[in-house]
Amino acid sequence: MIISTTDTIEGHKILKVIGLVSGSTVRARNIGRDLSALLRNIVGGEVSEYTSLLANSREQALERMKVVALDQGANAVVGMRFMTSMVSQGSAEILAYGTAVVLE
């Protein structure tokens, strides 16, 4: 499956627009990561625990979006974007969305 942040894919013609597809995950912090992050805030540097958590969350949301697109008969998603929003104190939703299409 081709996934692109652009509205077209060079060298390919869009035969059919299926429509909006999305995938999301909601993740919460945990006490172990929070303690490590607190210490990192004191000494400075990247908070690798959160970097890893967010990277895994984006991949899961992207994979869920791909499954929805494939189930609807798409072979590509164009105009793909990520969005995040706070769900409650300490947890956030990561959303991947785009337009499912069929390429020639």
Secondary structure, 3 states (H helix, E strand, C coil): CEECCCCCCCCCCEEEEEEEEEEEEEEECCHHHHHHHHHHHHHCCCCHHHHHHHHHHHHHHHHHHHHHHHHCCCCEEEEEEEEEEEEECCEEEEEEEEEEEEEC
